[in-house]
Amino acid sequence: MTDNNFYENQNLEESSAEIPAEQVPQKIIAEPKKEFKRFFPFGLTEKGYGEYKEIKRVSKANGASFLFMNVLMIVVSFALSFIFATLKIGNMSGTEFLDEPAIRQVQQILFSMIYFLIPFLVCFKLAKFRISDLVSFKKVEKKLILPLFLMGVSFCSFANIAVSYAAAIFQSFGIDYNVDFGPNPTGFFGFCLTFISTVVTPALVEEFICRGLILGSLRRFGDGFAIIVSAILFGLMHGNFQQIPFAFLVGLVLGFIVVKSGSLWVAVAVHAFNNFISVSFDYIFASFSDNAQNMIYTFILAICLLTGIIAVLLLKNADSDFYKIEKAQTELTEKQKYKWFFKSPTIVIFIVFALIESVTFFFI
């Protein structure tokens, strides 16, 4: 008898034998999968392109905040002028009432908070930033408080001297860009209003915005980059050539202080102290002669300048890397970061607006 199972098994073995590739019809050979490489602009990698998108997001949020702030200032100013133009308050017209020194200080206190906080908080929230991740009010190490404060005071004095000399050089060519901010209210109540509007409010609000939100949003691209860019925006924000260079220089040291302390508090103290010096000459030394005021001012600047030496001595035992600014491990170069940040449409418009506003002071 023929064993049918034997032939079936033999056929299965033959059919399962490996067939040379050249004898297999081409249509049953699986084609190799094609690998598609994703294209990123500017010759960037995926990481670099992610950094590019993030820096554009940050620049849009900052620029939009400043534009919102300026538009809000214009709208509120026109609204107040329109409303008070037809009013009569006592023996004064509504316009004269708004120009009263005490009323101007009250406006500055209220509107400083409105003009800064609303635009920046709204725009940064819309850009999906967490405010708590950007702003820190934590306690500063005790050993750093005094040295960093004295360092800031000293650098502010240097900035005052540098800007004063620059102003004198420009004046020798007939260019005077000193800005008249109007008279201050008199008496103790007037001093209190001016102290709050010039010393307390700007120190808290401007540091929260400039060394908090702005600096905090930029630090992922490097502390040096964040300090310089936030200082530039801080300077331009003041909108006049008298304050822009000074604010830029002060912004550099305040940014450094925030980075090294990890908190806004020391920067707030330095900012407030610097502004208090100005207020003191409007009230405490107001009755002195011009020569006496100049001598006192020079003496105060010299003392404050020397505090920098004390700050260095207090920090002599600090880590050798204390004065160094760490670079971020980013794929983008420094040039690319500055270029793409300042090419953002909202930033460009804000810069143009700030420069136009600064020029108008020559014609007021």
Disulfide bonds with the S-S distance in Angstrom:
none
